[in-house]
Amino acid sequence: MLNTSVYAIQKGLLEYDDNRVDYSLMNPEPIQIEADYYLDTALATQDFKIQKQLLEVASGKYFLLSKINPQAITPYVQLARIYDITKHDKYAKEYFYKATNLEYLNPFANFYFGEYYFKRNDFRRALKYYQIAYQNGYNEIYELNIRLAMIYEKLGDLENARKYYNTAITIDSSNSNIINKIEQLNQLNYDSSEYYHNFIRE
């Protein structure tokens, strides 16, 4: 049943992909709701085959949204995320750049661009985009504070690591692992610890 619905939606989207279509006459709201539903469902499923199908449908809808309003950030970010998940790095970066070229300081775009680099262990590039997101409205996002803390810890900046772990724990105090991590960092002598200098050398 899922395969049939996926095919029908894809077929319908292909019919829109026509120079004769006036995208400005389309209502983006129901398309946005459907696109978000398919992406959220894909992210929640453990079945790789179903996930792939759902992501294909979601990407078609986000592509359509980008045609309806080429100045909207969200469709480009969501397309970039889908290409990130499906390991199409070139296209993921292309869409992230489209989004950040439209709004350089957009926290949504920068957070997920940071996620792209974080997953690839490119921590310095991830840090750049995370910091932009943090400074433009995402400072109270738990996941972002955790990411920043982890990056600073890996880069050997334990003072900043502790700072962001502490901020994260004020947002959500339920994670005992983070509490333990803060306690470990508090016990370190930052200037002289071998832990610190090992990370600096890396």
N, C-alpha and C positions, 0 to 999 in steps of 0.2 A: 504493500500500500504506500509506503514511504517513497519507494522508487517511482511509482506512478505520479505522485504529487510533485516530486522533485522534477521529473521530466516535464510535467505540465507547466510548472513555473518557469523552468529554463526556456521552454518553447515560447511561452508568452513574452519573456524578456527579449528573446531574439527578434520577435516581431517589432519591438519598440526600437531596436537598433537600426534606425532607418533615417536617412537624411530628410525625409518628408515629415518626420514627427516633430511637432512643436512641443518640446519638453516643458516649456513655461506654462502650458495649460494643465499639466498634471499636478495633482495634489500630493505633496511629498509625505504628509503625515501618516497615512496608512502604510505606505511603502517603508517608511522609517520604522514603524512598529513591527512590521513583518521581518525586516532585515535584522533588527535587534533581537527578535525572538529566535530566528534561525542561528544567529551567532551565539547567543547565550546558551541555547540548547546544544549546539556543537561543543562549546567549552565544557558543558556538564557531562557529556557522554564519554564512556570509556571504550566504545566501539569505534575503532579507527575508520572502518568503511562507512558507517553512518555519519561519523563526524565529517569525513571528506565530502559526502553528499550535501550535508547541511551547510558547510562552508562555501561550497560552490553556489548554492542558492543565495546565501547571504551576500556573497561577493557580487552576484548579478544585480541584486537589489541596491547595494551601495553604489555600484557603478551607475545604475539608473539615476539614483539620487544626485550623483556628481554631475550628471547631464542636466538635471532639472535646475540645480543651483550650483554652478561651478565655483562660487565664492564660499560655499559652506565647508567648514573644516572637518566636521565629523565623518562624512563619507570617505574622505581620503585617509583619515586615521584608521578607520575600521578596515578599509581595504589593505592598508599597510599591515595591520595586525593579522589579517587573514593570510597574507603572503608570508609574514613572519612565521606563523604557525606551520604553514605548508612548505617552509624552507625555500621559498623563492626570494632570496635575499635582495637581488637586484631590484625587483618590483616593490618589495617592502620599503627599501630606502627611497625609491623614486616617489612613492606616495607619501612617505613621511616628509620628504623635502617639499613636496607640493603643499602639504598642510602648514609646515613651518615657514615657507615662503609667503603664504597668505597672512599668517599671524605668527610672527617669530616668537612671541612670548606666551603663546597659548599653552596653558598648563596641561590640558588633556593630550595635545599632540606631543609635547615635550616629555611627559611622563612615559608614554608608550614608546617613544623613540629611545628613551633611557632604558626601558625594559628590553628593547631589541638588542642593545649593546651589552646589557648586563647578562643576558642569556648566553652571549658569545664570549663572556669573560673579558670584554674590552671595558675595563672598569673606569678608565680615565674619560673615555667618550661618554659612557653612561652617566658619569658624575656631572658632566657638562649639562646634559639635558635634564637630569634630575634636579639640579640646582635651579635651573630656569623655572621648572614646574613648581618647586618649593617656594621660590620668591614671588610667584604670581598666583597664589591662592591655594596651593596644595600642601601648605605647611602643617595642616591638621590631618593629613591622610596617613593612617597608620603604616600602610605598606611602603610608602615613600620614605618615611623616617627609618624604617627597618633597612631598606635598601641603602640609604645614605650611611647608616651606621655600619653595615657590613662592608661597604666599599672603603670607608675610612679605616676600618679595622684592617682590611687587606692591604691598604696602602701604608699602614703603619702610623696613621694619625689617630692615636688612641684617645686623645682628648675629644676630638670631634666625634669619634665613634661612641664614646660614652654619652656625649651630649644628645646625639640622635636616638640612642637606645633609651635614654631617660625621657625624651619627648614621646617616644612611642609608648612607653609604659604608662605615661599620664593619659594617653588617648585610650588605651586598652590594657588594663592591668591583669588580664586573665592568663597571659602567657608566662608560665613559670620559667621557661628556658631563657627568656629575655631578662627576667629578674636575676637569674643565676649568672648570665653574661655580664650584667652591670656589676655584680658583686666581684666577679673575676677581674674586670677592668679596674675597679676601685682598689684592688689589692696590689696592682702593679705599680712599680716605680717607673713612670713614663720615660724619664730622661736616661735612666741607666739600664733599663731592663733589656735582656737579650732578645726578648719577644719583640720589642719595638725595633731594635736595630736589625733583626732578621728581616722584618718586613721592609725596612728602608732599603736594605741591600737588594731585595727582589725588585 
